[in-house]
Amino acid sequence: MKKLTAILVAVMMTVLMVTAGSAENTSTDLFAQLKGQVFEFSSGVGAWNTELTMGEKGTFTGNYHDSEMGETGEGYPDGTVYGCMFHGQFSDPQQVDDNTWTVKVSVELDEGQVPEAIEDGIRYVTAKPYGLEKAESVTIWLPETPVAGLPEAFMIWSHLQDFAPDAKELPYFAIWSEADEAGFISGFVSGTQDETSAEQLPVYSYTGDDPIEGAIANALARDERAEMYKTEPGYVTIPCAIIFRTELTDDTHAKVYGDFWILNYVKRGNVLENISGGEYPGIIMLEKDGDQWKITETEVAGDGEDYTADIERFADGDRELADSFFAAADLDAEANQAIRTRFIKAYVEANGLDVTAYQDFGWDPVSLK
């Protein structure tokens, strides 16, 4: 009897060890897939976003940034910036099905962030990481997860129905915080979409008569950062270079101050729909080589607290220049929209496209006529 009991105990221990090992392996596999993925929760083109960068074994770092330049007061006439830097851990993965996992999540703000401060006319407020404020656990969906049955709120934040209305599966990794009703998505994963499903648009090429603006626009359109955003087959990158000031140090060297937007579009009927984009306020140095201007150096503002601090540094006490930087963050402002429309209209006309308007997610179309 004792021998039989010992055998049963040994068998049970073996089963438990195999089960534990299997669970550990599947957990490791999930975190290995997530490592290096960058997730974003945002409204698309706008002044706020929360970003997560996945590290080893379910760890992550992140930042949240929301610039409210119209939120002013005594001592901070140039607006308010809400934001934070944070880090965290996914743990205890539980597999729901082949494509779905749930994980516990813990988040902490990085040390050294003061609750509130006013500096150079800007009020900085340390906030909780938007999208992960309430979460104790989140759901992770792998690429190729069927979209049927996914929460409606997630589908809204994913923008998938907007730029790929016929998609049957997720083309990226996704994180869903039900408590916050926040959807984070990664970049597109190769092979998860039918690459013939969208009309291929011509590559952007500047056709204006300003050689310096042209050199910058062509560089932005081919910048590797365009591929960092969520995109789909058939998209085109059309830049929007909002230039405030150009300084010629001599006949062959130029210093350009501006807000340099990289924006991706797909064609839906006769509308170019913006599917993603990024803002890069900064300084670009150029040198003339024969008849062509070439970019030699670029410096752009960082994220979070660095965003405003870098802009103030670029302006170097020039209040008018600093204000120009902050004003360019609003693409819907009349002056900025006019510049953006000019770039898009020139592209459409140069390529003979049957496009009459462009549109951002959640906004009315803007006519090109």
C-alpha positions as CSV (number, residue, x, y, z in Angstrom):
1,M,0.0,0.0,0.0
2,K,2.8,2.4,0.9
3,K,4.5,1.5,-2.4
4,L,1.3,2.2,-4.4
5,T,0.9,5.5,-2.6
6,A,4.5,6.5,-3.4
7,I,4.0,5.6,-7.1
8,L,0.8,7.7,-7.2
9,V,2.6,10.7,-5.5
10,A,5.5,10.4,-8.0
11,V,3.1,10.3,-11.0
12,M,1.2,13.4,-9.6
13,M,4.4,15.3,-9.1
14,T,5.5,14.5,-12.7
15,V,2.2,15.7,-14.1
16,L,2.4,18.9,-12.0
17,M,6.0,19.5,-13.2
18,V,5.1,19.0,-16.8
19,T,2.0,21.2,-16.5
20,A,4.0,23.9,-14.8
21,G,6.7,23.7,-17.4
22,S,4.2,23.9,-20.2
23,A,2.6,26.9,-18.7
24,E,6.0,28.6,-18.2
25,N,6.9,27.8,-21.8
26,T,3.7,29.3,-23.2
27,S,4.1,32.4,-21.0
28,T,7.6,32.8,-22.1
29,D,6.5,32.4,-25.8
30,L,3.9,35.2,-25.3
31,F,6.4,37.6,-23.8
32,A,9.0,36.7,-26.4
33,Q,6.5,37.7,-29.1
34,L,5.7,41.0,-27.4
35,K,9.3,41.9,-26.8
36,G,10.3,45.0,-28.8
37,Q,6.7,45.8,-29.8
38,V,5.6,49.4,-29.4
39,F,2.0,50.0,-28.6
40,E,0.1,53.2,-29.0
41,F,-3.2,54.5,-27.6
42,S,-4.2,57.7,-29.3
43,S,-6.9,59.5,-31.3
44,G,-4.8,59.4,-34.4
45,V,-3.4,62.8,-35.4
46,G,-3.6,64.9,-32.3
47,A,-1.8,66.3,-29.3
48,W,-2.0,63.3,-27.0
49,N,-0.9,59.7,-26.9
50,T,0.2,57.0,-24.5
51,E,2.9,54.7,-25.7
52,L,4.2,51.4,-24.3
53,T,7.5,49.7,-25.3
54,M,7.7,46.1,-24.4
55,G,10.9,44.7,-22.8
56,E,12.0,41.3,-21.4
57,K,9.6,38.9,-19.8
58,G,6.6,41.1,-19.8
59,T,8.2,44.3,-18.6
60,F,7.4,47.6,-20.3
61,T,8.2,51.3,-20.2
62,G,6.0,54.1,-21.3
63,N,5.1,57.7,-21.6
64,Y,2.0,59.8,-21.7
65,H,1.8,63.2,-23.2
66,D,-1.0,65.7,-23.7
67,S,-0.3,69.3,-24.7
68,E,-3.1,71.8,-23.9
69,M,-1.7,75.0,-25.3
70,G,-5.0,76.8,-24.7
71,E,-5.1,75.9,-21.0
72,T,-3.4,79.0,-19.6
73,G,-3.3,81.0,-16.4
74,E,-1.2,83.3,-14.3
75,G,2.5,82.4,-14.8
76,Y,1.8,80.0,-17.6
77,P,0.6,81.9,-20.7
78,D,1.9,79.3,-23.1
79,G,-0.4,76.5,-21.9
80,T,-0.3,73.3,-19.9
81,V,1.4,69.9,-20.6
82,Y,0.1,66.8,-18.8
83,G,2.2,63.8,-18.9
84,C,4.3,61.1,-17.2
85,M,7.0,58.5,-17.7
86,F,6.2,55.1,-16.2
87,H,7.2,51.5,-16.2
88,G,5.4,48.3,-15.4
89,Q,5.0,44.5,-15.6
90,F,2.7,42.0,-17.2
91,S,2.4,38.9,-15.2
92,D,0.4,35.6,-14.6
93,P,-0.6,35.1,-18.3
94,Q,-3.7,33.1,-18.8
95,Q,-4.5,31.7,-22.2
96,V,-8.1,32.1,-23.2
97,D,-7.8,30.7,-26.8
98,D,-5.3,30.5,-29.6
99,N,-5.3,34.2,-30.0
100,T,-6.3,35.6,-26.7
101,W,-4.5,36.1,-23.4
102,T,-5.2,37.9,-20.1
103,V,-2.4,39.2,-17.9
104,K,-2.2,41.0,-14.7
105,V,-0.7,44.5,-15.0
106,S,1.2,46.7,-12.5
107,V,2.2,50.3,-13.3
108,E,4.4,52.7,-11.5
109,L,5.5,56.3,-12.3
110,D,9.2,56.8,-12.8
111,E,10.9,58.5,-9.9
112,G,11.8,62.2,-9.9
113,Q,8.6,63.6,-11.4
114,V,7.2,66.5,-9.5
115,P,3.4,66.8,-9.2
116,E,3.2,70.3,-10.8
117,A,5.7,73.0,-11.9
118,I,5.7,76.1,-14.0
119,E,8.8,76.7,-16.2
120,D,9.3,79.1,-19.1
121,G,5.6,80.0,-19.2
122,I,4.4,76.4,-19.3
123,R,2.6,74.5,-16.6
124,Y,3.7,70.9,-16.3
125,V,1.4,68.5,-14.5
126,T,2.3,64.9,-13.8
127,A,-0.7,62.8,-14.6
128,K,-1.5,59.1,-14.4
129,P,-0.8,57.1,-17.6
130,Y,-4.0,57.5,-19.6
131,G,-5.3,54.2,-20.7
132,L,-3.8,52.3,-17.7
133,E,-5.2,54.3,-14.8
134,K,-7.7,51.7,-13.6
135,A,-6.4,48.5,-15.1
136,E,-5.6,45.6,-12.8
137,S,-5.6,43.2,-15.8
138,V,-5.6,43.5,-19.6
139,T,-6.5,41.4,-22.6
140,I,-3.8,40.7,-25.2
141,W,-4.9,39.8,-28.7
142,L,-2.4,38.3,-31.2
143,P,-2.3,39.1,-34.9
144,E,-4.9,37.2,-36.9
145,T,-7.5,37.4,-34.0
146,P,-10.9,37.5,-35.7
147,V,-12.5,40.9,-35.2
148,A,-16.0,39.5,-35.0
149,G,-17.1,39.8,-31.3
150,L,-14.3,42.2,-30.2
151,P,-15.6,45.0,-28.0
152,E,-17.0,48.0,-29.9
153,A,-15.0,50.4,-27.9
154,F,-11.8,48.7,-28.8
155,M,-12.7,48.7,-32.5
156,I,-13.2,52.5,-32.3
157,W,-9.8,53.1,-30.7
158,S,-8.1,50.7,-33.1
159,H,-9.4,52.7,-36.1
160,L,-9.4,49.4,-38.0
161,Q,-12.9,49.8,-39.3
162,D,-12.0,53.2,-40.5
163,F,-9.0,52.4,-42.7
164,A,-9.7,48.7,-43.3
165,P,-13.5,48.2,-43.1
166,D,-13.4,44.7,-44.7
167,A,-10.7,43.4,-42.3
168,K,-11.7,40.0,-40.8
169,E,-8.6,39.7,-38.5
170,L,-6.4,42.0,-36.5
171,P,-3.2,42.8,-38.5
172,Y,-1.3,43.7,-35.3
173,F,-0.9,42.9,-31.6
174,A,-3.4,44.6,-29.4
175,I,-3.9,45.4,-25.7
176,W,-7.4,46.1,-24.3
177,S,-7.9,47.6,-20.9
178,E,-11.6,47.1,-20.3
179,A,-11.5,49.1,-17.0
180,D,-10.2,52.2,-18.9
181,E,-11.9,51.3,-22.2
182,A,-8.6,51.9,-23.9
183,G,-7.2,50.1,-26.9
184,F,-3.4,49.9,-27.6
185,I,-2.2,48.6,-31.0
186,S,1.2,47.8,-32.3
187,G,2.6,48.3,-35.8
188,F,1.3,46.1,-38.6
189,V,2.7,42.6,-38.6
190,S,3.9,41.3,-42.0
191,G,1.7,38.7,-43.6
192,T,-1.5,39.5,-41.7
193,Q,-3.2,41.4,-44.4
194,D,-3.9,40.8,-48.1
195,E,-1.4,43.1,-49.7
196,T,-3.6,43.4,-52.8
197,S,-6.6,44.7,-50.9
198,A,-5.8,48.4,-51.3
199,E,-5.1,50.6,-54.3
200,Q,-1.4,51.3,-54.5
201,L,-0.8,55.1,-54.4
202,P,2.1,56.8,-56.2
203,V,5.1,57.7,-54.0
204,Y,5.1,61.3,-53.0
205,S,7.5,63.7,-54.7
206,Y,7.6,67.5,-54.2
207,T,6.5,69.5,-57.2
208,G,6.6,73.1,-55.8
209,D,9.1,75.8,-56.5
210,D,10.8,76.2,-53.1
211,P,14.0,74.1,-53.3
212,I,14.6,74.1,-49.5
213,E,11.0,73.2,-48.7
214,G,11.3,70.5,-51.4
215,A,14.4,68.9,-49.9
216,I,12.7,68.7,-46.6
217,A,9.4,67.4,-47.9
218,N,11.0,64.6,-50.0
219,A,13.1,63.6,-47.0
220,L,10.0,63.4,-44.7
221,A,8.1,61.4,-47.3
222,R,10.9,58.8,-47.3
223,D,11.7,58.9,-43.6
224,E,11.8,55.5,-41.9
225,R,9.6,56.9,-39.1
226,A,6.6,56.8,-41.6
227,E,6.8,53.0,-41.3
228,M,6.7,53.1,-37.5
229,Y,3.0,54.1,-37.6
230,K,0.2,51.7,-38.2
231,T,-0.1,51.5,-41.9
232,E,-1.7,49.3,-44.5
233,P,-0.9,48.2,-48.0
234,G,-1.5,51.0,-50.6
235,Y,-0.7,53.9,-48.2
236,V,1.3,57.0,-49.2
237,T,3.2,59.3,-46.9
238,I,2.4,63.0,-47.7
239,P,4.4,65.4,-45.5
240,C,3.3,68.7,-44.2
241,A,6.3,71.0,-43.5
242,I,5.1,74.0,-41.5
243,I,8.2,76.3,-41.8
244,F,8.4,79.3,-39.5
245,R,11.8,80.6,-40.3
246,T,14.7,80.0,-42.7
247,E,18.1,81.4,-42.0
248,L,20.8,81.5,-44.7
249,T,24.2,81.6,-43.1
250,D,25.7,81.9,-46.6
251,D,24.8,80.9,-50.2
252,T,25.2,77.2,-49.4
253,H,24.0,76.7,-45.8
254,A,20.5,77.0,-44.4
255,K,18.9,76.6,-41.0
256,V,15.2,75.9,-41.0
257,Y,12.8,76.1,-38.0
258,G,9.5,74.3,-38.3
259,D,7.0,71.7,-37.4
260,F,7.6,68.7,-39.7
261,W,4.6,66.3,-40.0
262,I,4.8,62.8,-41.4
263,L,1.2,61.7,-42.4
264,N,0.0,58.5,-44.0
265,Y,-3.1,58.2,-46.2
266,V,-5.1,55.6,-48.1
267,K,-7.6,56.3,-50.8
268,R,-11.3,55.5,-50.1
269,G,-13.3,56.5,-53.1
270,N,-12.4,60.0,-53.9
271,V,-11.1,60.8,-50.4
272,L,-7.6,60.4,-48.9
273,E,-8.1,59.2,-45.4
274,N,-5.4,59.8,-42.8
275,I,-4.6,56.6,-41.1
276,S,-1.6,57.7,-38.9
277,G,0.9,60.3,-38.5
278,G,3.5,62.0,-36.3
279,E,4.6,65.5,-35.4
280,Y,8.3,66.5,-35.3
281,P,8.9,70.1,-34.3
282,G,12.6,71.0,-34.7
283,I,15.5,72.4,-36.6
284,I,16.8,71.1,-39.9
285,M,20.2,72.1,-41.3
286,L,20.8,72.0,-45.0
287,E,23.7,72.4,-47.4
288,K,23.6,73.2,-51.1
289,D,25.3,70.7,-53.4
290,G,25.3,72.0,-56.9
291,D,21.6,72.9,-57.6
292,Q,20.3,70.6,-54.9
293,W,19.8,71.2,-51.2
294,K,20.5,68.3,-48.9
295,I,19.8,67.8,-45.2
296,T,22.9,67.5,-43.1
297,E,21.5,67.5,-39.6
298,T,18.1,67.3,-37.9
299,E,17.1,67.9,-34.3
300,V,13.5,67.3,-33.2
301,A,11.7,67.8,-29.8
302,G,11.4,64.8,-27.6
303,D,8.3,63.4,-25.9
304,G,6.7,64.2,-22.6
305,E,8.4,66.9,-20.6
306,D,11.2,67.1,-23.2
307,Y,8.6,68.3,-25.8
308,T,8.2,71.8,-24.4
309,A,11.6,72.1,-23.0
310,D,13.2,71.3,-26.4
311,I,11.0,73.8,-28.1
312,E,12.0,76.5,-25.6
313,R,15.6,75.6,-26.3
314,F,15.1,75.8,-30.0
315,A,13.5,79.3,-29.7
316,D,16.3,80.4,-27.4
317,G,14.3,83.2,-25.8
318,D,12.5,84.2,-29.0
319,R,8.9,84.3,-27.8
320,E,7.4,84.7,-31.2
321,L,9.3,81.6,-32.5
322,A,8.3,79.5,-29.5
323,D,4.7,80.5,-30.0
324,S,4.9,79.4,-33.7
325,F,6.1,76.0,-32.6
326,F,3.3,75.5,-30.2
327,A,0.7,76.8,-32.6
328,A,1.8,74.3,-35.3
329,A,0.8,71.4,-33.1
330,D,-2.8,72.0,-34.0
331,L,-3.2,70.8,-37.6
332,D,-6.8,72.0,-37.6
333,A,-5.9,75.6,-37.1
334,E,-6.7,77.6,-40.3
335,A,-3.2,78.5,-41.2
336,N,-1.8,75.0,-40.7
337,Q,-4.7,73.4,-42.5
338,A,-4.0,75.7,-45.5
339,I,-0.4,74.4,-45.7
340,R,-1.4,70.8,-45.3
341,T,-4.1,71.2,-48.0
342,R,-1.4,72.8,-50.4
343,F,0.8,69.7,-50.0
344,I,-2.0,67.2,-50.6
345,K,-3.5,69.1,-53.5
346,A,-0.2,69.4,-55.2
347,Y,0.3,65.6,-54.8
348,V,-3.2,64.8,-56.1
349,E,-2.8,67.1,-59.2
350,A,0.7,65.9,-60.0
351,N,-0.5,62.3,-60.1
352,G,-3.9,62.9,-61.7
353,L,-5.8,61.2,-58.9
354,D,-9.6,61.4,-58.7
355,V,-9.4,62.8,-55.1
356,T,-11.5,65.7,-54.0
357,A,-10.9,65.8,-50.3
358,Y,-8.9,64.4,-47.3
359,Q,-10.2,63.4,-43.9
360,D,-8.9,62.7,-40.4
361,F,-10.6,60.1,-38.3
362,G,-13.7,61.6,-36.6
363,W,-13.5,64.8,-38.5
364,D,-15.3,66.2,-41.6
365,P,-13.6,65.9,-44.9
366,V,-11.6,68.9,-46.1
367,S,-12.2,69.9,-49.7
368,L,-9.3,70.2,-52.1
369,K,-11.2,72.5,-54.4
